């Protein structure tokens, strides 16, 4: 046979795309293939043996239907597409998933389909149950919870909850993730296939699990009821309540199901029971309902019959697989535990090694520091010896200095005592001088007044003499006297005019006052020279005096005396007492002993001499201050002298 002949005999094919819950597959089908041929090809590709739960679904004119196994694929009303699309889905649901779903691939496909139905709200689930189911879904996908790996936000891209639940509660995505993670952390140690089975066991208890709903009516015009078909039987629901059926027909209580056009009849096993008839919107709906009823009834009867050899082999293999998986899980758990223990031991050893290395490094550093410390201590010891010698020498010098200071302190105490004594004496003398100066001030005022009266009397006597001369000796009046002495040389008769010649005493008094003033100024100049000599000696003692407590006291006294300098009596200014004191010598100075006496420069017998005891003065300032009410007292303090000017005459 030629190659051309072989090519002509190859069958024609068409492309088919099959979409599972987690994959897409494409096949080339022969034109003569029936639905069962395509279904078996898909099951072989998936490695699925529990084929009775599944079917190939397609959508035509907005209504889903299942591919018939006993008819050709192309003879059925399938979509005219290239490739033709089918969805491989679970058509029938088990009553007890843990007993009936034997293969892992079967469990996986059911898990994905039920999960999608819950998220799409085809199966109603309470919010609490959805959170628990979401935690099992996360366990099935990620395995055990690891806080180091599963950081916050790792579920941000996962769809785990129905939109109805998200809208029902005012919670953020982070809050939902926190709730799911809390449940997820409690599933630690559960295998992934076991987590899927736990998910299905919770889902199979939901009211809408495995139920296919169809709108029906008790008459041809109304569609106010729903017909539900599941693994346990047929149920009739209100259109607004899919949870609680109004009427149920279990598969064990149904004798016959038939349809005629749009009418569907359910005959109970009890012949006396009422036959249930309803109407559907389309004939296709009745065909689909009948198809689902036949398949669910067959599975219902199979569960209650003895398992076939194939089922028994599959269950045995499933048990062996579970045992193997359990042993594998235990082995992995032991290995994981051993690995964790080994890692902990390794970490402990590494930590201990680091500690030992650290201790060794610290020991080496301590040794180096000890060597450096020893060298430093040797140097310090040498330095300490030298310092000890210096300290001994300094101690000897300090002892000598201490003895000298003790002697100086004794001298200072003695000088302080003498200064205090002299200060008290000076204060007594100052009080006396104030009183005496006040008295002298009054005498000076009287002296001025007497001088004024004497000059007035002289003027009157001269006037009187001129008047008498004009009356008795007219020729004398034409020749006025040339001097006051000529007038005093004129003599008169005792009976004519008695002249008052007090002018002679007045001139004599003026002459004596002038002479006394000149003597006083000469002595003042000597005092100033003496003060300048004392100033240089006082400057050397100033620092030593500051150490005593008398310094502040004398400064206060000097301040009070300086403030009173402007109140000196006028008689002192007349005799030039203000020129006596040099105002540049206003700085305080330490005590300096003087022993001097002075007397008033007047030579009259009424002159007074005030002796000055040996004392110390701290200022060279003329002071006038008020001591007592209405009493004016003056003090003249000069280094070495205290002069009081009495009234002369």
C-alpha positions in Angstrom: 0.0 0.0 0.0 1.3 3.4 -1.0 1.8 6.3 1.4 -0.9 8.3 -0.5 -3.4 5.6 0.3 -2.5 5.7 4.0 -3.1 9.4 4.1 -6.5 9.1 2.6 -7.6 6.6 5.2 -6.7 8.9 8.2 -9.8 9.9 10.1 -11.0 13.5 10.2 -10.7 15.3 13.5 -11.8 18.5 15.2 -10.3 20.5 18.1 -11.7 20.5 21.6 -10.6 22.7 24.5 -11.4 21.3 28.0 -11.2 23.7 31.0 -10.8 22.2 34.4 -10.8 24.1 37.7 -7.1 24.8 37.5 -6.0 24.0 34.0 -6.8 24.0 30.3 -6.3 21.1 27.8 -6.7 20.8 24.1 -7.5 17.5 22.3 -8.0 16.4 18.7 -11.2 14.3 18.4 -12.3 12.1 15.6 -15.5 13.1 13.9 -17.2 9.8 14.9 -16.3 10.0 18.6 -19.1 9.8 21.1 -19.3 11.8 24.2 -17.9 8.9 26.3 -14.8 8.7 24.1 -14.0 12.4 24.7 -14.8 12.1 28.4 -12.5 9.0 28.9 -9.7 10.9 27.1 -10.0 13.8 29.5 -10.1 11.4 32.5 -7.0 9.6 31.4 -5.2 12.9 30.9 -6.1 13.9 34.5 -5.4 10.4 35.9 -9.0 10.3 37.3 -10.6 6.9 38.1 -13.7 8.1 39.9 -15.3 9.2 36.7 -19.0 8.8 37.8 -19.0 12.1 39.6 -17.9 14.3 36.7 -19.2 15.4 33.2 -18.4 17.7 30.4 -20.6 20.9 30.6 -21.2 23.4 27.8 -23.5 26.4 27.4 -25.9 26.8 24.5 -28.4 29.7 24.1 -27.7 30.9 27.7 -28.5 27.6 29.3 -25.9 25.1 30.5 -26.2 21.4 29.7 -24.1 18.2 29.9 -22.6 16.3 27.0 -24.4 12.9 26.5 -22.1 9.9 26.7 -24.0 7.7 24.3 -24.3 10.1 21.4 -21.7 11.4 19.0 -20.2 14.7 20.0 -20.9 16.5 16.7 -24.5 15.2 16.7 -25.3 17.0 19.9 -26.3 20.7 20.1 -22.8 22.0 20.9 -21.4 25.5 20.2 -20.1 26.1 16.7 -16.6 27.1 17.8 -13.1 26.2 16.9 -12.0 24.7 19.2 -15.2 23.6 20.9 -15.1 24.5 24.6 -16.2 22.2 27.4 -15.9 22.6 31.2 -14.9 19.5 33.2 -17.0 19.8 36.4 -18.5 17.7 39.1 -22.0 16.7 37.9 -23.0 14.6 40.9 -22.1 15.1 44.6 -21.3 12.5 47.2 -23.3 12.2 50.4 -20.2 11.7 52.5 -17.1 13.1 51.0 -14.7 11.4 53.4 -16.0 7.9 52.4 -16.7 8.3 48.7 -13.9 10.6 47.4 -11.0 8.2 47.3 -8.5 9.7 44.9 -6.5 12.8 45.7 -7.2 14.3 42.3 -11.0 13.8 42.9 -10.7 15.6 46.3 -8.7 18.4 44.7 -11.2 19.0 41.9 -14.2 18.9 44.3 -12.4 21.3 46.7 -11.8 23.8 43.9 -15.3 23.6 42.5 -17.1 23.9 45.9 -14.7 26.8 46.9 -15.6 28.7 43.7 -19.4 28.1 44.3 -19.1 29.5 47.8 -17.1 32.6 46.6 -19.6 33.1 43.8 -22.4 32.8 46.3 -24.0 29.8 44.6 -23.8 28.1 47.9 -24.8 30.3 50.9 -22.4 30.2 53.9 -22.5 32.2 57.1 -19.7 34.7 57.7 -18.2 32.7 60.6 -18.1 29.6 58.5 -16.6 31.5 55.5 -13.7 32.6 57.7 -13.1 29.0 58.9 -13.3 27.7 55.3 -10.9 30.4 54.2 -8.3 29.4 56.9 -8.5 25.8 55.6 -8.1 27.0 52.0 -4.9 28.9 53.1 -3.6 25.8 54.9 -4.2 23.7 51.7 -2.3 26.2 49.6 0.6 27.4 51.9 1.0 24.6 54.4 1.8 25.3 58.0 1.8 28.8 59.3 5.2 30.4 59.7 5.2 33.9 61.2 8.7 34.6 59.8 7.6 33.8 56.2 3.9 34.7 56.3 4.2 38.3 57.1 1.2 40.7 57.2 -0.2 41.3 53.7 0.6 37.9 52.3 -3.2 37.3 51.7 -3.8 40.6 50.0 -4.0 39.1 46.6 -6.1 36.0 47.6 -9.8 35.8 47.1 -11.0 34.0 50.2 -14.4 35.5 51.2 -17.6 36.2 49.3 -18.3 39.8 48.4 -21.6 39.6 50.4 -19.6 39.0 53.6 -17.2 41.8 52.8 -20.1 44.2 52.2 -21.9 43.0 55.3 -19.2 44.1 57.8 -17.3 47.4 58.1 -13.9 45.8 58.2 -10.7 46.5 56.3 -8.7 43.8 54.4 -6.1 43.8 57.1 -8.7 43.1 59.8 -10.1 40.1 57.7 -6.6 38.9 57.1 -5.9 39.0 60.9 -9.0 36.9 61.6 -8.2 34.3 58.9 -4.5 34.2 60.1 -5.6 33.5 63.6 -7.6 30.4 62.5 -4.8 29.5 60.0 -2.2 29.4 62.8 -4.3 26.8 64.7 -4.2 24.4 61.7 -0.5 23.8 62.2 0.4 20.1 61.5 -2.5 19.4 59.2 -1.5 18.1 55.7 -2.7 19.9 52.7 -5.0 17.1 51.4 -6.4 16.8 54.9 -7.1 20.5 54.9 -9.0 20.1 51.6 -11.0 17.2 53.1 -11.8 19.3 56.2 -13.0 22.1 53.9 -15.3 19.7 52.0 -16.7 18.1 55.2 -17.7 21.6 56.4 -19.2 22.5 53.0 -21.3 19.3 52.7 -23.3 20.3 55.7 -24.4 23.6 54.0 -28.1 23.6 52.9 -27.3 24.5 49.3 -24.4 22.1 48.8 -24.8 19.9 45.7 -28.3 21.1 44.8 -29.2 22.0 41.2 -32.1 24.4 41.1 -34.7 24.7 38.3 -37.7 27.1 38.1 -41.0 25.3 38.0 -44.7 26.0 38.4 -47.8 24.0 39.5 -49.6 25.3 36.4 -48.4 26.4 33.0 -48.5 30.2 33.7 -46.8 30.6 37.0 -43.1 30.0 38.0 -43.2 30.5 41.7 -41.4 27.4 42.8 -37.9 25.9 42.6 -37.1 22.2 42.0 -33.9 21.0 43.6 -32.1 17.8 42.7 -29.2 16.5 44.9 -27.7 13.3 46.1 -30.5 12.5 48.5 -33.6 13.2 46.4 -35.9 15.8 44.9 -37.0 18.9 46.8 -39.5 21.7 46.2 -38.7 25.2 47.4 -40.3 28.6 47.5 -38.6 30.9 45.0 -37.4 33.2 47.8 -36.2 30.4 50.1 -33.6 27.9 48.9 -32.7 26.6 52.4 -35.8 24.9 53.7 -37.8 22.8 51.1 -41.6 22.7 51.2 -41.7 19.2 50.1 -39.1 16.5 49.6 -39.0 13.1 47.7 -36.1 10.8 48.7 -34.7 8.5 46.0 -35.8 5.5 48.0 -39.4 6.8 48.0 -39.7 7.5 44.2 -41.2 4.9 42.0 -41.0 6.7 38.6 -40.1 10.0 37.0 -41.4 10.9 33.5 -42.0 14.0 31.4 -44.2 14.9 28.5 -43.3 18.1 26.7 -43.1 20.7 29.5 -44.8 18.6 32.1 -42.8 16.5 34.6 -44.4 13.8 36.8 -43.0 12.3 40.0 -44.7 9.1 41.2 -44.0 8.1 44.7 -43.4 4.5 45.7 -46.5 4.5 47.7 -49.4 4.1 45.2 -51.8 5.8 47.6 -49.7 8.9 47.7 -50.4 11.8 45.5 -48.6 12.1 42.2 -46.6 15.3 41.9 -46.9 17.1 38.6 -45.2 20.4 37.6 -44.4 22.4 34.6 -41.1 23.9 33.4 -40.4 26.8 31.1 -38.7 24.7 28.4 -38.5 21.1 27.3 -34.7 21.2 27.7 -35.2 21.8 31.4 -37.2 18.7 31.8 -34.6 16.6 29.9 -31.9 18.1 32.1 -33.8 17.4 35.3 -34.5 13.8 34.2 -30.8 13.3 33.3 -29.7 14.6 36.8 -32.3 12.5 38.5 -31.2 9.3 36.7 -27.5 9.9 37.6 -28.1 10.8 41.3 -30.5 7.8 41.7 -27.9 5.4 40.2 -25.3 6.7 42.6 -27.8 6.5 45.5 -28.4 2.8 44.7 -24.6 2.1 44.2 -23.8 3.5 47.7 -26.3 1.0 49.2 -25.2 -2.0 47.2 -22.0 -4.0 47.6 -19.0 -2.3 46.1 -17.7 -3.5 42.9 -14.3 -5.0 42.6 -13.0 -1.8 41.0 -14.4 0.2 43.9 -13.0 -2.2 46.5 -9.6 -2.0 44.8 -9.8 1.8 44.7 -10.7 1.9 48.4 -7.9 -0.4 49.2 -5.5 1.7 47.3 -6.9 4.8 48.9 -6.4 3.2 52.4 -2.9 2.2 51.4 -2.2 5.7 50.0 -3.5 7.3 53.2 -1.4 5.0 55.3 1.6 5.7 53.2 0.9 9.4 53.3 0.4 9.2 57.0 3.7 7.4 57.4 5.3 9.9 55.1 3.8 12.7 57.0 5.1 11.2 60.3 8.5 10.6 58.7 8.5 14.1 57.4 7.4 15.4 60.8 10.2 13.4 62.5 12.7 14.6 60.0 11.5 18.1 60.4 11.7 17.8 64.2 15.2 16.3 63.9 16.2 19.0 61.4 14.8 21.7 63.8 16.7 20.1 66.7 19.8 19.9 64.6 19.4 23.5 63.5 18.9 24.5 67.2 21.9 22.4 68.2 23.9 24.0 65.3 22.7 27.4 66.4 23.7 26.6 70.0 27.1 25.4 68.8 27.6 28.4 66.6 26.5 30.6 69.5 28.9 28.8 71.8 31.7 29.0 69.2 31.0 32.8 68.9 31.1 33.1 72.6 34.3 31.2 72.9 35.8 33.2 70.1 34.6 36.3 71.8 36.0 35.1 75.1 39.3 34.3 73.5 39.4 37.7 71.8 38.5 39.4 75.1 41.2 37.3 76.9 43.8 38.4 74.3 42.7 42.0 74.7 42.8 41.6 78.5 46.3 40.1 78.2 47.5 43.0 76.1 45.8 45.5 78.4 47.5 43.7 81.4 50.9 44.1 79.7 50.2 47.7 79.0 48.9 48.2 82.5 52.1 46.6 83.9 54.2 48.9 81.9 52.2 51.9 82.9 52.3 50.8 86.5 56.1 50.5 86.3 56.2 54.0 84.9 53.8 55.2 87.5 55.8 53.6 90.2 58.9 55.4 89.1 56.9 58.6 88.8 55.4 58.0 92.2 58.8 57.6 93.8 59.9 60.9 92.2 56.6 62.5 93.3 57.2 61.1 96.8 60.5 62.8 97.0 59.0 66.0 95.7 56.1 65.7 98.2 58.5 65.1 101.0 60.4 68.2 100.0 57.1 70.1 99.6 56.0 68.9 102.9 59.1 70.3 104.6 58.6 73.6 102.8 54.9 73.5 103.7 55.8 72.9 107.3 58.1 75.9 107.3 55.5 78.0 105.5 52.9 76.8 108.1 55.2 77.9 111.0 55.8 81.2 109.2 52.0 81.7 108.7 51.4 80.9 112.3 53.8 83.5 113.4 52.3 85.9 110.9 48.8 85.0 112.1 49.9 85.8 115.7 51.3 89.2 114.5 48.1 89.8 112.5 45.9 89.1 115.5 48.0 91.4 117.7 47.8 94.1 115.0 44.1 93.6 114.7 43.7 93.9 118.4 45.7 97.1 118.4 43.8 98.4 115.4 40.5 97.7 117.1 41.7 99.5 120.2 42.9 102.5 118.2 39.7 102.5 116.2 37.7 102.8 119.5 40.0 105.6 120.7 39.6 107.3 117.3 35.9 107.1 117.5 35.9 108.7 121.0 38.2 111.5 119.8 36.0 112.0 116.7 33.0 112.4 119.0 34.9 115.0 121.1 36.1 116.8 118.0 32.5 117.0 116.7 31.4 118.6 119.9 34.4 121.0 120.0 34.0 121.9 116.3 30.4 122.8 116.9 31.4 125.0 119.8 34.2 126.6 117.7 31.8 127.2 114.9 29.5 129.2 117.2 32.5 131.2 118.5 33.5 131.9 114.9 30.1 133.3 114.3 30.3 135.4 117.4 33.7 136.6 116.3 32.3 137.6 112.9 29.5 139.4 114.5 31.9 141.3 116.9 34.1 142.2 113.9 31.1 143.5 112.1 30.1 145.6 115.1 33.6 146.9 115.6 33.8 148.0 112.0 30.4 149.6 112.2 31.5 151.5 115.4 34.7 152.6 113.7 32.7 153.9 110.8 30.4 155.8 113.1 33.4 157.2 115.1 35.0 158.4 111.9 31.8 160.0 110.8 31.4 161.6 114.2 35.0 162.9 114.2 34.5 164.5 110.8 31.3 166.1 112.0 33.0 167.6 115.1 36.0 168.8 113.2 33.8 170.6 110.7 32.0 172.4 113.5 34.9 173.4 115.8 37.8 173.6 113.3 36.6 174.8 110.0 40.2 175.3 108.7 40.9 171.6 109.3 37.9 170.6 107.2 39.5 172.2 104.2 42.5 169.9 104.5 41.3 166.2 104.7 43.5 163.7 106.3 45.8 161.7 104.1 45.6 158.5 106.1 43.7 157.0 109.0 46.8 157.4 111.1 46.6 161.2 110.8 43.1 161.1 112.0 44.1 159.0 115.0 46.9 161.6 115.9 44.5 164.4 116.3 43.9 165.4 119.9 41.0 167.2 121.4 40.1 168.7 124.6 38.5 166.6 127.3 35.4 168.7 127.3 34.8 168.9 123.5 34.3 165.3 122.1 35.3 161.9 123.5 36.5 159.8 120.6 36.0 156.0 120.5 39.2 154.6 119.2 38.4 151.0 118.9 39.8 151.0 115.4 43.2 150.4 116.8 42.0 147.1 118.4 40.3 146.1 115.2 43.4 146.6 113.2 45.4 144.6 115.7 42.8 141.8 115.7 42.9 141.7 111.8 46.7 141.6 111.8 46.8 138.7 114.3 44.2 136.7 112.3 46.2 137.1 109.1 49.3 136.0 110.9 47.6 133.0 112.3 46.3 132.0 108.9 49.7 132.1 107.3 51.1 130.0 110.1 48.3 127.5 109.6 48.9 127.2 105.9 52.6 126.6 106.5 51.8 123.8 108.9 49.3 122.4 106.4 52.0 122.2 103.7 54.2 120.2 106.1 51.2 117.9 106.8 50.8 117.3 103.1 54.4 116.3 102.7 54.1 114.0 105.6 50.9 112.4 104.1 52.7 111.7 100.8 55.4 109.9 102.7 52.9 107.8 104.6 51.0 106.9 101.4 53.9 105.0 100.0 54.3 103.1 103.3 50.5 102.4 103.5 50.4 100.9 100.0 52.7 98.1 101.0 50.4 97.1 103.9 47.1 97.4 101.9 46.9 93.7 100.8 47.6 92.4 104.2 44.9 94.6 105.7 42.3 93.4 103.3 42.5 90.0 105.0 41.1 91.4 108.2 37.4 92.1 108.9 38.1 95.8 109.6 38.5 96.7 106.0 34.8 96.8 105.2 34.1 98.6 108.4 36.5 101.4 107.7 35.3 101.7 104.1 31.8 102.3 105.5 33.1 104.9 107.9 35.1 106.6 105.1 32.0 106.6 102.9 29.9 108.3 105.5 32.7 110.9 106.1 33.1 111.5 102.4 29.4 112.2 102.0 29.6 114.9 104.7 32.6 116.8 103.3 30.3 119.4 101.8 28.9 120.4 105.2 32.1 121.9 106.7 31.6 125.2 108.6 32.3 128.5 106.9 35.0 129.5 109.4 37.1 126.4 108.2 36.8 127.6 104.6 37.8 131.1 105.7 41.1 129.9 107.1 41.8 127.7 104.0 41.1 124.4 105.8 39.7 122.9 102.5 43.1 123.4 100.8 44.7 121.4 103.6 43.6 118.1 102.3 44.5 116.7 99.0 41.4 115.1 97.4 43.6 112.7 95.5 44.3 110.8 98.7 40.9 109.2 99.0 41.9 105.6 98.9 41.6 103.7 102.2 44.9 102.6 103.7 45.9 100.4 106.7 46.6 101.6 110.2 49.7 103.6 110.8 50.6 104.7 114.3 51.4 108.4 114.9 52.2 110.2 118.1 51.8 113.9 117.6 50.4 116.9 119.2 49.5 120.3 117.7 48.1 123.5 118.8 46.1 126.2 117.2 48.3 128.7 115.4 46.9 131.6 117.4 49.2 133.1 119.9 46.5 134.6 122.0 46.1 133.4 125.5 42.6 132.1 124.6 44.0 129.8 122.1 43.4 126.1 122.8 45.6 123.1 122.2 44.0 119.7 121.8 46.5 116.8 122.3 46.2 113.8 120.1 46.9 110.4 121.4 48.9 107.8 119.6 46.2 106.4 117.1 45.7 105.2 113.6 43.7 107.1 110.9 42.5 105.6 107.7 41.6 108.6 105.7 42.7 112.1 104.9 39.3 113.5 104.3 37.6 116.5 106.0 34.2 115.3 107.2 31.2 117.2 108.3 28.1 115.2 109.4 25.0 115.6 111.5 25.0 113.7 114.8 21.7 114.3 116.6 18.8 116.6 115.9 19.7 120.3 115.4 23.4 119.8 116.3 26.1 120.5 113.7 29.4 118.8 114.3 32.6 119.0 112.3 35.6 116.7 112.3 39.0 117.5 110.8 41.1 114.4 110.4 44.7 114.8 109.3 47.4 112.2 109.5 49.4 113.0 112.7 47.3 116.2 113.7 43.9 117.1 114.8 43.6 120.9 114.9 40.7 122.8 116.5 40.5 126.5 115.9 38.9 128.4 118.8 37.8 131.9 118.9 40.7 134.2 119.2 40.7 137.4 120.9 
